[in-house]
Amino acid sequence: MRISVLWKPRRKARSAVAGVVAVAVGTLAGAGSAAGDQGGDATLAYTCRLPSGAHGVSVQIKARFPEAGAVQRPIRPTGVTVTVTFPSEALADLTEAGAATVAGTAQFKTAVAQGGSTTQVVWPGLTAPPVPMPGSGVLVLAASGDGPEVTTAEAGDVTFTAGALNVALMPRKADGAATEPPIMPVACSPLRGQSPLLATVRVPAPGGRTPPAQSGRPEPGRRDAVPIGPSAPRVEAEDPGIPADCEYIDDPGDSGCAYIIGYSNVSKLDGSALLGPGIMNIGGEIGEPCGPNRFCIPNFGKLNHQGRQELPPAPTTFLTFGFMPTKATMHLGHLGVIRIDTVLDFENLENSSVTVSGKMLIRLDGVKVNGVPLDVGRRCRLAYPMDMVLTASPFEYTIPFGGVLRGTVTIPPFTGCGVGEDLDPLLTGSISGPGNVVKMTQGNLCSLENGFGCPPTIPTPQR
C-alpha cells in the first residue's frame, strides 16, 4: 500500500476563535457534519517542553474529513483548528520575557494508516493570531489552516490519528517590541493511554468491490508516492548523538544544527539532482522592529561536511542532449554565510516571509559520458558564484522546526574544465542557464547549548 502526500499552502488566513477548553481524554465527536462529510474533534492531554521545563497542557484538534474517498483521489482535512491551552504554571518563560501578546505557528503530526501500514504526515501551515497574555489563569492559542492532501493507491479504510505537536511562540512586549528570545520553540507529545483517533475515511475498491485483506506490504504505485510500512524510508536519524559536522558558529546560546536535503533541477537536461542530506549550522542575531507591526529576525547558516562549507558530494546522472547518459559528482558549497531573514507582520500574518540567500559554488569531477571517463580536471567549476534565493512562508518554515524552501536559480558558465582540451563550452552549453528550480527541506534544529531537539532528524525531501 502506498500513500502520497501533497501540501498546498492556503492563500487566505483563517481567523480562529480562542476559547478555554478542559482536558477531556479520548473524546471523539462528529456532530454537525454536512452530508458526505464528517467532523473530527478530539481533546487530548499533552506534555509540552518549554525552556523552563515540561508542563501538562490540553490540546483540542478539530477538522473536517470526507466520509468516503476513492483510490488515487486526494483526501484532504479542511477547517483544521488546533487549540492549545497552557496552564498558568507553564507561562513563566513568557512572563519573564515581558510578553504582552503571543502569536504562533504550529506543525501537527498525524499518523495516517491503512491496513497494517502507517506513515507520519505533518500539517505545517497552521497559524495562531496574537492573543493577550493573561494576568492570571491559562493562555489559549488557536492555530488554524488546512491539512495536506493524502492519496492512497489502494482500497481500504484510512485512519487519521493525532501525534506530536510543535509550536513556535512569537511573544511581543506592550510597546510592540520583540522579546528575547523573539521566537520560543515548544515541543509537545501526547500522553499514552488515550484514544487519539481523529477520523476514519472509507476508501472502497473501484466498482464497489470489497477490498482484499491488507498485508501491510507496499505495492507499486505512483513515482511520487511515499510508501508506508516496514519498507518505508526512515525520517528520523538513528544516531542518538549530535552529528560530527555540528559546530558553533555563534554564541553558544544561539547556535544549532539541522539536516538539509533537496532537489535541484537542471533545466537544459530535463532532470534533477538529489542534494544532501548534509548539516547546516545556524546562528542567530537579536531581531528588532523594522516597521509598524513588523519584526525582522536575521539568522545565518554555514554548510559543513568534514570541515568544508559544502554538502556531501552528490552523484548525478542525466541524459545529455536527450540521449547520452552522463554521470558526474557535484560539489555544492558557498562563500561566506547563508542568510536566513524572517519578517513577521503581526498586522497581517500573510505578509510575513522567510528569505534564504547565499553565494553558491559548484565544482564537478568524476564525469563519465556513456560510461567513458571524461577528464575535466580538478578545477572544473563555475566561473563566478551562483546567486541563490529561496523563500517560504513562516507558516511553512521556521528555523526551529524546519520546512520547505523554494526558488529558481541561474547557473553561471563553467571554467577550468578539461585537461589538454577546453571543455568549458561543452559543460556551459549543456548545463548553464536560467530556470533551474531548487527545493530544499530543512529538518528540526538541534540546540548545541542544551541538547533541545537533538539528535536532528533527516527530513524527507519534497520534489
PyMOL commands that set and color helices and strands:
alter all, ss='L'
color gray80, all
select helices_A, chain A and resi 88-90+92-96+206-208+252-254+267-269+349-351+424-431
alter helices_A, ss='H'
color red, helices_A
select strands_A, chain A and resi 2-6+37-50+53-66+78-86+101-114+117-132+139-145+149-152+158-172+184-190+197-201+226-227+256-266+271-284+288-291+294-304+314-320+324-345+353-369+372-373+381-382+386-392+403-411+414-415+433-442+446-447
alter strands_A, ss='S'
color yellow, strands_A
deselect
rebuild
show_as cartoon
